[in-house]
Amino acid sequence: MIRRIALCLCLCSTPILDAGAEPSPEAETRRIEADLSRIHMPEGFSISLYALVPHARTLAVGRRGAAIFVGTDANRIHVLTPGREGAASVDVFAPDAPFVIPHGLCFDAEGSLFVVEQNRISSFPAAETDWRRLAWKDARGLAPQGGLIPAAEQSANHTTRVCRIGPDGKLYVSLGQPYNVTPRDKLELFDKIGMGGIIRMNRDGSGREVFARGIRNSVGMDFDPSDGTLWFTDNQVDSMGDDTPPGELNRATRPGLHFGFPWYGGGHVRANEYARDAPPQGVVFPEVEEAPHAADLGMTFYRGSTFPPYYRGGIFSAQHGSWDRTMPVGARVMFTRVGPEGKRGVSEPFAEGWNDGDPQYLGRPVDVAELPDGSLLVADDQNGAVYRIVYKAP
């Protein structure tokens, strides 16, 4: 039985019992909507609260647009049923499932939902249409619990996986390595299994291989619909100073590429621990260097046509916001235009205002996803919320 949780916008009022009690959903809605009035975007764009979702991190929109799945860094996946202005309902998906950080969510062309946890991968057939009846018994295992990475390497650090189905029909999964800088005695093992990289496999779990290496902790990826190449964000080394190293937006044009970590701490900046070591040959440097420590996470190519032509075919991405910096940076949605050869050197702020210079952000974007109508969803884990950005010509 699906457990309904009263977290959509049409919420009943619940009184606050005392100063230490949790705010009511209605009070949270008012607070968040007031904060959203401070968000700046280009002319014609507006943002609104779509749903309250605890621990909202990643977004997977069904191809029909009938359901939106929200991954978390806790033990639940939520399902949003779209309404006219916001989510008509917010439910728990497969409430009997023993999920552990079910962060990575993606659909294939047949409507199966793939769930990448901290150390397990499963799929649920026809999840967009049949999610109400699906339970843990219906899950198909691709990698069993403890089968994604060795149990000895399991950590609380850098375990929020993301996934996508590629043009080749394979499942692509990011595997962050758990250190600030990988120790030397872990390099060989991590290189072999793809930790600090991106792996791919068939959709039944067979044929696992390492697709890309030299990646510290990617929490966002998408395939360019124009040429099928994989783009991904990467979070780089901490404690190297306020303004170094840069974050990264990378492009993998083929399998087998190395993106520099841990020899490089980010961009062309060498990591102190490996500064005297020769890096691997043929290191691929980022297409775009992002603001240092801004924590670039989820991303998506804009495939729709309701936003102005300037944005079509470009990349929207979420910057979660810095913690390792004197003055905070990030906590915004970015946009990157992709040039005729697949490249562009600069990202620009698209939606900002959650960072007013105080380390206590008003919100922290984690992921972005496009709805079938061309509007854009944004997940915010600090507020436990999903927003919707729409465009209306001025």
C-alpha positions in Angstrom: 0.0 0.0 0.0 1.3 3.4 -0.9 1.8 5.8 2.0 0.5 9.2 1.2 2.4 12.0 2.9 0.8 15.4 3.1 3.6 17.4 1.6 2.0 18.8 -1.6 1.0 22.4 -1.9 -2.7 21.8 -1.0 -1.9 21.3 2.6 -4.1 21.5 5.7 -3.0 23.9 8.4 -1.3 22.4 11.4 -0.7 24.6 14.5 2.8 25.0 15.9 2.6 23.6 19.4 5.7 25.3 20.9 8.9 27.1 19.9 10.7 23.9 19.5 8.2 22.2 17.3 8.7 21.6 13.6 7.1 24.3 11.4 3.9 23.3 9.8 3.9 22.5 6.1 1.8 25.6 5.6 4.3 27.8 7.4 7.2 26.3 5.4 5.3 27.0 2.2 4.9 30.7 3.2 8.6 31.0 4.2 9.9 29.4 1.0 7.6 31.4 -1.2 8.8 34.6 0.5 12.4 33.5 -0.2 11.6 32.7 -3.8 10.5 36.3 -4.3 14.2 37.2 -3.9 15.4 35.0 -6.7 16.7 36.9 -9.8 16.4 35.5 -13.3 16.4 36.8 -16.8 13.4 38.8 -17.9 10.3 36.7 -18.5 11.2 33.8 -16.2 9.5 33.1 -12.8 10.0 30.6 -10.1 7.4 29.0 -7.8 7.2 26.3 -5.2 6.1 23.0 -6.8 6.2 20.7 -3.8 7.6 20.1 -0.4 9.7 16.9 -0.5 11.9 15.8 2.5 15.6 15.5 1.5 14.9 16.4 -2.1 18.1 15.8 -4.1 17.7 14.3 -7.6 14.9 14.4 -10.2 13.8 11.8 -12.7 10.9 12.8 -14.9 8.9 10.0 -16.7 8.8 10.3 -20.4 5.0 10.8 -20.4 5.3 13.4 -17.6 2.8 11.4 -15.5 5.1 11.0 -12.5 8.3 12.7 -11.2 10.6 10.7 -9.0 12.7 12.4 -6.3 15.8 10.7 -5.0 17.2 11.5 -1.5 20.3 11.1 0.6 18.1 9.2 3.2 16.1 6.0 2.8 13.1 7.1 0.7 12.2 7.8 -2.9 9.2 10.2 -3.4 6.8 10.4 -6.3 5.2 13.6 -7.4 2.0 13.6 -9.4 1.8 16.7 -11.5 -1.0 19.2 -11.0 -1.9 22.4 -12.7 0.3 24.7 -10.7 2.2 22.3 -8.5 2.3 18.7 -7.4 -1.1 17.3 -6.9 0.3 14.8 -4.5 3.6 13.6 -2.9 3.9 9.9 -2.1 6.5 7.4 -1.0 7.6 5.0 -3.7 7.9 1.3 -2.7 7.7 2.1 1.0 8.8 -1.5 1.9 12.1 -1.1 0.0 15.3 -1.1 2.2 16.8 1.8 0.3 20.1 3.2 1.5 20.8 6.6 -0.1 18.7 6.1 -3.2 20.2 9.1 -4.9 20.7 8.0 -8.5 17.5 7.8 -10.5 17.0 7.5 -14.3 14.5 6.1 -16.8 15.1 4.1 -19.9 13.1 4.3 -23.1 10.8 1.5 -21.9 9.9 3.3 -18.7 11.9 1.2 -16.3 13.3 3.2 -13.3 16.9 2.6 -12.3 17.8 3.2 -8.7 21.4 3.6 -7.8 22.0 3.5 -4.1 25.2 3.9 -2.0 26.2 0.3 -2.8 23.4 -1.3 -4.9 21.6 -0.9 -8.2 18.0 -2.0 -9.0 15.4 -1.4 -11.6 11.6 -1.3 -11.5 9.7 -2.0 -14.7 7.0 0.4 -15.9 7.6 2.6 -12.9 6.1 5.7 -14.3 2.7 4.2 -14.9 2.6 1.4 -12.3 4.5 2.9 -9.4 1.5 2.7 -7.1 1.5 -1.1 -7.2 5.3 -1.7 -7.2 7.0 -3.0 -4.2 10.5 -4.2 -3.3 9.7 -7.7 -4.6 9.3 -6.3 -8.1 12.8 -4.9 -8.1 15.3 -6.4 -10.6 18.8 -6.5 -9.2 21.7 -5.2 -11.3 24.2 -5.0 -8.5 23.3 -6.6 -5.2 23.9 -4.9 -1.8 27.6 -4.7 -1.5 28.2 -5.4 -5.1 28.7 -2.0 -6.5 31.9 -1.2 -4.6 33.8 -3.4 -2.1 32.3 -3.2 1.3 35.7 -2.1 2.8 35.6 1.0 0.6 32.0 2.0 1.6 32.0 5.4 3.2 29.7 8.2 4.1 31.8 10.5 1.8 31.0 11.0 -1.8 28.3 8.3 -2.1 25.5 10.2 -3.7 25.5 8.4 -7.1 23.9 9.7 -10.3 22.9 7.8 -13.4 21.8 8.1 -17.0 20.9 5.8 -19.9 23.2 6.5 -22.8 22.5 6.6 -26.5 24.0 3.1 -26.6 21.3 1.8 -24.2 23.7 1.2 -21.4 23.4 2.4 -17.8 26.1 5.0 -16.8 26.8 5.5 -13.1 29.1 7.9 -11.3 31.2 6.5 -8.5 32.8 9.1 -6.3 35.9 8.2 -4.4 35.6 8.8 -0.7 38.7 11.0 0.0 39.6 14.6 -0.4 42.6 13.3 -2.3 43.0 9.6 -3.1 45.8 8.0 -1.1 48.5 6.2 -3.2 47.7 2.8 -1.8 44.1 3.1 -3.2 45.0 4.1 -6.8 45.3 0.7 -8.3 42.1 -0.6 -6.8 40.0 2.4 -7.6 41.4 2.5 -11.2 40.3 -1.1 -11.6 36.7 -0.8 -10.3 36.0 2.8 -11.4 35.8 4.5 -8.1 36.7 8.1 -8.9 35.1 7.6 -12.3 32.1 6.7 -14.3 31.2 3.1 -15.0 28.7 1.7 -17.5 26.9 -1.6 -17.9 24.0 -3.3 -19.7 20.6 -2.7 -18.3 20.5 -6.2 -16.8 23.8 -5.5 -14.9 26.0 -7.5 -17.2 29.0 -6.2 -19.0 30.2 -3.7 -16.4 33.2 -1.6 -17.4 35.0 1.6 -16.5 34.0 4.3 -18.9 36.0 7.3 -17.5 38.6 7.8 -14.8 40.3 10.7 -13.0 37.0 12.1 -11.6 36.9 13.0 -8.0 33.1 13.1 -7.3 30.6 13.7 -10.1 27.1 14.3 -9.0 25.6 15.3 -12.3 25.7 14.0 -15.9 23.7 14.1 -19.1 24.2 13.2 -22.8 24.3 16.0 -25.4 21.2 15.2 -27.6 23.0 16.7 -30.6 26.0 14.3 -30.7 25.6 11.8 -27.9 28.6 12.8 -25.9 28.5 12.6 -22.1 28.9 15.8 -20.1 29.4 15.7 -16.3 30.1 18.0 -13.4 32.9 17.3 -10.9 33.6 18.6 -7.4 37.3 19.3 -6.9 39.8 19.3 -4.0 39.1 21.1 -0.8 41.5 23.1 1.5 43.6 24.6 -1.3 42.4 28.2 -0.8 39.3 30.3 -1.5 39.9 30.7 -5.2 41.5 27.4 -6.2 40.9 24.9 -7.7 38.0 25.5 -10.1 35.0 23.2 -10.3 34.5 21.4 -13.5 32.1 20.8 -16.4 33.6 18.0 -18.5 32.9 16.3 -21.8 33.7 12.7 -22.5 33.7 12.1 -26.3 34.7 8.4 -26.0 35.4 5.7 -23.4 38.8 5.4 -21.8 39.5 9.0 -21.1 41.3 10.3 -17.9 40.2 13.6 -16.4 43.2 14.2 -14.2 42.3 13.6 -10.6 44.2 13.1 -8.2 47.2 14.5 -10.1 45.2 17.6 -10.8 43.0 19.1 -8.0 40.7 20.8 -10.5 41.2 22.3 -13.9 45.0 22.8 -14.6 45.8 23.1 -10.8 48.0 20.4 -9.5 47.0 18.7 -6.2 49.7 19.2 -3.6 49.9 15.5 -2.8 50.8 14.6 -6.4 52.5 17.8 -7.5 55.8 16.0 -8.2 54.3 13.0 -9.9 53.9 12.7 -13.6 50.2 12.6 -14.5 48.7 10.1 -16.8 49.2 10.7 -20.5 46.4 12.4 -22.4 44.6 14.0 -19.5 41.4 15.7 -20.6 40.9 19.1 -19.0 37.4 20.6 -18.4 35.4 22.2 -21.1 34.3 24.8 -18.5 36.0 25.8 -15.3 33.4 26.8 -12.7 33.7 28.9 -9.6 36.0 27.3 -7.0 34.1 25.4 -4.3 30.7 26.3 -5.7 29.8 22.5 -5.7 28.4 21.9 -9.2 26.0 19.0 -9.0 23.0 18.0 -11.1 22.7 19.1 -14.8 20.5 18.6 -17.8 20.6 19.6 -21.5 17.6 21.7 -22.3 15.6 19.9 -25.0 12.5 21.9 -25.0 11.2 24.9 -27.1 9.3 27.0 -24.6 12.4 28.9 -23.3 13.9 31.5 -25.7 16.2 30.2 -28.5 19.2 31.3 -26.5 18.7 28.5 -24.0 17.8 25.6 -26.4 20.4 22.9 -26.5 22.3 24.5 -23.6 23.0 23.1 -20.1 21.3 24.0 -16.9 23.1 23.0 -13.8 22.8 23.3 -10.0 25.5 24.8 -7.8 24.9 23.6 -4.2 27.0 26.3 -2.6 30.4 26.3 -1.0 31.4 25.3 2.5 35.2 25.5 2.1 35.5 29.3 1.4 35.7 32.5 3.4 32.9 34.1 1.4 30.2 31.7 0.2 29.8 31.2 -3.5 27.2 29.2 -5.4 23.7 28.2 -4.3 22.3 29.0 -7.7 21.2 27.6 -11.1 23.8 28.1 -13.9 23.4 28.0 -17.7 26.1 27.0 -20.2 25.7 27.5 -23.9 27.2 24.8 -26.0 28.9 26.0 -29.2 28.8 24.5 -32.7 31.6 22.1 -31.9 30.2 21.1 -28.5 32.3 23.6 -26.6 31.8 26.8 -24.7 34.2 28.3 -22.2 31.9 30.2 -19.7 28.9 29.4 -17.6 26.6 32.2 -16.4 24.2 32.5 -13.5 20.6 31.9 -14.4 18.7 31.8 -11.1 20.4 33.3 -8.0 19.5 34.9 -4.7 19.6 31.9 -2.3 23.1 33.2 -1.4 23.0 36.6 0.2 26.6 36.4 1.6 25.6 34.6 4.7 26.9 31.0 5.1 23.3 30.1 6.1 21.9 29.9 2.6 18.2 30.6 1.8 18.3 27.4 -0.2 20.7 25.0 -1.9 19.9 23.7 -5.4 21.0 20.2 -6.1 19.5 19.1 -9.4 17.5 20.3 -12.4 15.1 18.5 -14.7 12.9 19.4 -17.6 9.2 18.7 -17.7 7.5 17.8 -21.0 6.0 21.3 -21.2 9.5 22.8 -21.3 9.5 24.2 -17.8 12.4 23.5 -15.5 12.3 21.8 -12.0 14.9 22.5 -9.4 15.5 20.3 -6.3 16.6 22.0 -3.0 17.7 19.7 -0.2 18.1 22.4 2.4 14.4 23.4 2.2 13.2 20.0 1.2 11.5 21.5 -1.8 11.1 21.3 -5.6 10.6 24.5 -7.5 9.4 25.1 -11.1 10.7 27.7 -13.4 8.5 28.9 -16.3 8.9 31.4 -19.1 6.3 33.9 -20.3 7.4 36.3 -23.0 7.4 39.9 -21.6 
